[in-house]
Amino acid sequence: MLNEWYMPLLAFGLAWWLTRMCCDPGSVLYFLDHPNERSLHVRPTPRTGGVGVMGGVLGAGLVLGLVRGFAPSMWAVLGGAFGLAVLNLVDDRSGLPARVRFAAQALAALVFLGLADLPGPGWGLLPAFLGLVWMANLYNFMDGSDGLAGGMAVFGFGACGLGAALGGDMTLALLCASIAAAAGGFLCFNFHPARIFMGDVGSVPLGYMAAGLGLYGWQQGLWPLWFPLAVFSPFCADATVTLLRRAWRGEKIWLPHRTHYYQRLVQLGWGHRRTALFAYGLMCACGVGALVILPFAFPVQIGVITIGCIAYCIIGVLVDQAWRRHQNGPT
């Protein structure tokens, strides 16, 4: 029997193999993403790399669940991710109405919340539900540049795995490590110049799992609620601020666009590679910083989080200023 401690390696291998298959023009999973005015790529590229990611996650996750025994809410996370992956594979191929995709996300969130015994008052289920749905969508919104979403999965779930290990929950640690490893297998083909994109089949389930496992770790007392938000904050901050700004301007927030901070960096001349490497540095800093302050008292945690928020504000202002100069042209 395959040793459970090799599950991250299994996840990496499965993801690498399946992603490579999806890069083959003869594959039935070779769905092309054609460039348009809102795209950052210039040539048609397959967008089913998420099949590799989710294949690795589900392969390793099923073995872990059977050998170690998952709590019902962990099975709900894995099952919900599988259901969302199948639905979004259909969406990547043929397109589905937004209400169908949202209904599936809402159902997955409700099933998880029904099985999870989250701490706190009953009204806390509403923000938890909104968080699950929002994370599924924001991860999808942030999947628009080579290497970005795959890198966030490596760093974000890697940090969660280390946090779970420090808390003594090796089952959750191995699952998070397997998700990070599966993203790494996909990233071999997605780092610039990308041979394949993740697509909704991978990005939406990854966002859902980030929220679901983050809440599960909180329920188990492994970390405070801020911890999963901090390790995924490069995505959370960019997507949330961009959404609020677009809503403030009266734009249709559900339509594709190119106004995320990472998109602006690419358009400002940084390109996909430099933007991804900068994001990796930020992701690594957030994950390491969150792990370092995890054992400290709450006032220390709040102080460091405040410093991090200030840093994000400074980065945002600098990008906004550079973007305005770019739009206005040379003076």
Disulfide bonds with the S-S distance in Angstrom:
none
